[in-house]
């Protein structure tokens, strides 16, 4: 009986480029990362890059779409259907604080892309802006389902608190930013949601 090789299949050039680009873009910035560096670290060529992606901008947009899917799945799990609706806004704050505490956190990848590309027509901005608006609408719905008297105000406030915490991690440190988010979120929710059983 012959043994089956345990060697994993070699990843395609496009897969390697996406993995390398995600790490480098997040760690050192999108504009600061050139095509030559991407190809060198991924062990591929410019021809392979442009065969897989029409431009660097499209590669950036592709990676941000992947980030959107991962973040949406992560928040969906945190706000899962098994959780009582009234507890979901607090679960959102807890999940955001946990994200801040991830090793190597330097901000929301979508927020960082928005800061790097001021043109709202840039492919990366279109992806990031669309996701942020969808997240805001999702938060408003979560707050409405939780019984908030003003779900739009509460959803907007939770979004602003989270965005502020993600941005402040660079100068406060991730732990202090996470703790501040938790404290502010708890106070906000205590004042904006009805008491349990009321």
Secondary structure, DSSP 8 states (H G I E B T S, - for coil): ------------HHHHHHHHHHHHHHHH-STTS-HHHHHHHHT--HHHHHHH-SSHHHHHHHHHHHHHHHHHHHHHHHT-TTS-HHHHHHHHHHHHHHHHTSTT--S-HHHHHHHH---TTSHHHHHHHHHHHHHHHHHHHHHHHTT-TTHHHHHHHHHHHHHHHHHHHHHH-HHHHHHHHHHHHHHHHHHHS--TT-
